[in-house]
Amino acid sequence: MDDTNPSELVDVDVVALEMDSDTQQPTKRRKKKRSEVWNHFTTETVSPDTKKARCMHCNKSFAYMTANKCSGTSHLKRHIDFGICAKSGDISKLLQIKEETTSCPPKKSQISSPETKDVKPSSCLPKKRQIPSPNAPLDQDRCNLEMAKMIIMHDYPLHMVEHPGFVGFLQALRPQFTVASFDTIHDDCVAMFLSQKQKILDFIGEIPGGVNLTVDLWSSKQSVGYAFVAGHFVDKDWNLTHRLLNVAVVASPDSDFALNQPVTACLSDWHLEGKISSIAVSQSLVNKTSIDNLRGFLSFRNQHVLNGQLLMGKCYARLLSSMAQDALTAEQLQEPIKKVRDSIKYVQTSEACGDRFDELKRRFPTPLPYKDLLIDNQTRWDTSYNMLLAACEHRQVFSCLETCHPEYKISISPEEWRKIESLCSCLKVLFEAGNALTGPNQLTTNDLYHEMTKLQLDLSPTAMGEDPDVRNLAKSLREKFDQYWRGCFLVLAVAVVMDPRFKMHLIKFTFNKSYGEDAERWTKSVDDAVHDLYLNYSEQNLLDAYVDHGFSEIEVAQESHFHQDIAEYANTGNGQSGDETSPQVEETTESHQLERQLKAEKQNVVGLWEGVSEESQLTEEDQQHGDDSQAHAMAEEDHPSFPVDVLLEEGSTLITIGESLSDFEMYMSDMKTELDQYLEENLIPRSEEFNVLSWWRVNSTNYPTLSKMAADLLSVPFSTVSPDSVFDTEVKQMDNYRTSLPGETLEALLCTKDWFKNGTL
């Protein structure tokens, strides 16, 4: 053993031999003296072969081997040279040197040259943690802002700023920091909400179309409900976007007017009067009367969108959950499902049985690894499906376990296994449909059409094979889906027509496949709906143009002869001639006339103002016919009715299909509209990279009216729940802490969290 004291080596130079790279001859290289290290350390003996080096500045000890003359002092040098020792007098100087050498790495020629071969380049020095200076300035406002953001993003209670453990942690971290009070952090959260709300208001003000709403109603232990109202729309860059807009307390969720107040608050807060295109409602806690009342409410507030009839009565995700629950609770399947669940519980909780089960699995190898056996969470039906699917894969193992492990006394018969497999085949179809809703990006309405028609075909009895149990189960599920489909297929189909890759061709193809001899009638209902909706948007564009020339929107909406005035204005050639031109039109400036002409060139609909005067003048008989049509329209307004297509009489229809032409339609009948031009053009080639919203963004100039229609229809939401709740079987419930908060505070916290999650604007 070498008892040499390190202090005795301070003046010793260690000489080593190495080959010279140029002469290939041995040359001497002197190692750096170690005296500098021991100016900062002392040694103490721990064992005969081991000593420790203790820093004279911070009193921290380090391992130090003395069994040989290579004492190993590199870690001691780093402790001093790199500023790790916080109490070293040269720490600030050393940190400055380190920053300079790190920011200015040596040139490659300097590193590789023979003259600098023994010099270790500063860029190769190991990176060390930067220890903040205790004298760094404290930004109290920024700390409070980040704390408020943390509370919002992670659902922490506002009272956490008063929790002793949290306060103690912050004081230990930074004694100079003053922990915010409850009132301060509350005000910071609300201020953040108001700031972001103004940004989103400006954001919505720039969108090309309207806003589609969804209403999801949560329950609580206090018997009050909480309505989550979200907006779905196409933004100014033609991206599908959604934002949570309001969270309102509903005193009586089961009342006939439960949804009116939350929707009213949303329209008022976000200036959406007359801008709602559709609304989807989660039917879990809402009765049918409440939905009908909301339909009437929207008819009054949004008359230009087919009297507010773009109202979805049900949520597609909730429909899938309801169908899955029907399958899982079928009477003939209850006993087999219970046996499978109990078997998995026993294998998972008994160590001896689990070991035996794993041993049996090795006797039955499979091409793919076995699925994990997990006990299902009965509040999510996808976990029940995965449990049953994994159990079917382990069928042979469970059968052998009955004989190999006497304590396992659950016997699942072959007939019961067959029933489980039949159930899995039906649940698989529903699982794939639900899984399409869980992606990070919301599906456009035309994509949902493909998903729903696929589900419809997969649930047909012929697609489910010869097994009578599967066919019977699939039949009951198909009947439930068909009832939902009758209420929403028109919106879906019209959205497909807005896809330039398919238009009416895909509608005809799928309807021929699904409805056989009745396909033509179903196809005609879609074609009528497309044209009715287009005329509706065209009329609104005319109204907007009419308002642009001196009339207020309220005056135009109340004018009994609005259509007649438009006809007379078209007759006189843009107001330049005629005997009965209105005073307001006569006062229109030249710039307004030019603006109107430019708009007419962009829109074939508005183009009738010039087209009618150029092609022919209306006869007195035509004008009289227009007056009669207008009088008939006024009579209908006094007694509104909602005719329903005979194909849809069993379910609620979202679009009124009328049989008679209005006066506006008569003016349009002899002209080729934007819609006609669009439908006559060739289909766009299909490709995976195609984005339907991007196509409409590029072609919005060619189809100004159709592009607004496409923006609204392609953004119609069919699911009112978030992607992580698609497979839930129970209504979401507000926790006790949140129900204790004032309604305004709760709305601020939940809405701002959603805005952060979807990207701060």
Secondary structure, 3 states (H helix, E strand, C coil): CCCCCHHHHCCCCCEEEEECCCCCCEEEEECCCCCCHHHCEEEEEEECCEEEEEECCCCCEEEEECCCCCCCCHHHHHHHHCCCCCCCCCHHHHHHHHHHHHHCCCCHHHHHCHHHCCCCCHHHCCCCCCCCCCCCCCCHHHHHHHHHHHHHHCCCCHHHHHCHHHHHHHHHHCCCCCCCCHHHHHHHHHHHHHHHHHHHHHHHCCCCCCEEEEEEEEECCCCCEEEEEEEEEECCCCCEEEEEEEEEEECCCCCCCCCHHHHHHHHHHCCCCCCEEEEEECCCCCCHHHHHHHHHHHHHHCCCCHHHCCEECCCHHHHHHHHHHHHHCCHHHHHHHHHHHHHHHHHHHCHHHHHHHHHHHHHCCCCCCCCCCCCCCCCEHHHHHHHHHHHHHCHHHHHHHHHHCCCCCCCCCHHHHHHHHHHHHHHHHHHHHHHCCCCCCCCCHHHHHHHHHHHHHHCCHHHHCCCHHHHHHHHHHHHHHHHHHHHHHHHHHHHHHCCCCCHHHHHHHHHHHHHHHHHHHHHHHHHHHHHHHHHHHHHHHHHHHHHCCCCCHHHHHHCCCHHHHHHHHHHCCCCCCCCCCCHHHHCCCHHHHHHHHHHHHHCCCCCHHHHHHHHCCCCHHHHHHHHHHHHHHHHHHHCCCCCCCHHHCCCCCCCCCCCCCCHHHHHHCCCCCHHHHHHHCCCCCCCCCCCHHHHHHHCCCCCHHHHHHHHHHHCCCCCCCCHHHCCECCCCECCHHHHCCCHHHHHHHHHHHHHHHCCCC
